[in-house]
Amino acid sequence: MRTSSPWSGYCIAAGCGLSILLFLHFYYQRWNPFMLTGPQFLVFYILLIIATGANILLTWQRQPAFARQLNAGCLLIGIARLIQGLYHHKPVGFLLLLLLLPLITAFTLRQDDK
């Protein structure tokens, strides 16, 4: 049986990230997710969580550190937008609920290490 390359996880993540950015560009005519309105960002963030979860499932056995980095990146993007929303006095309730998914995933990945 042929083993996969250590670069396969990075290629899958790059493909997913590029597809999400292309979605942003074609539907919202923007490349920067932080310039989106609240509902548009929530669509982007849900897609990001799905892509991150798929990448974690595909790479966890071979590259656990990379899976944790992906999850941390997803969490940091959400936290940055949360801070931006709080600074501009916008409602961030749905984003807080969505931030629970990467947090739960982070604790699950941490438990699997022990």
C-alpha positions, -999 to +999 in steps of 0.1 A: +000+000+000+013+034-010+018+060+018+007+095+013+030+124+011+034+147+041+024+175+018-010+160+011-026+177+041-012+211+031-025+206-005-060+197+007-061+227+031-048+250+003-075+237-020-103+242+005-090+277+014-088+287-022-123+274-029-137+294+000-119+326-012-133+320-048-168+316-033-163+350-016-151+366-047-179+353-070-208+358-046-198+389-027-171+404-050-146+406-021-115+387-012-112+399+024-136+382+048-132+410+073-149+434+048-181+413+046-213+422+063-224+402+094-246+376+076-220+372+048-193+366+072-213+340+090-217+321+057-180+324+051-173+312+087-196+282+084-179+272+052-145+276+069-156+254+098-168+227+074-136+228+054-115+228+086-134+199+100-130+179+068-092+187+068-089+176+104-106+143+097-084+137+067-051+147+084-055+138+120-039+104+119-009+114+099-003+150+110-019+158+143+001+191+147-012+203+114-047+195+124-044+215+155-029+245+136-058+244+112-083+245+141-064+273+158-064+293+126-102+289+123-106+299+159-084+330+155-103+342+125-136+340+145-121+357+175-107+385+154-141+391+138-157+389+173-134+416+185-142+437+154-179+433+160-177+442+196-156+472+188-182+485+163-211+477+187-226+450+164-245+419+175-222+389+177-245+362+192-245+339+162-207+342+159-203+333+196-224+301+189-203+293+159-171+298+179-182+269+201-175+244+173-138+251+169-135+252+207-151+218+211-129+205+184-098+219+201-107+202+234-114+170+215-080+171+197-063+178+230-080+148+247-069+125+219-033+133+226-034+120+262 
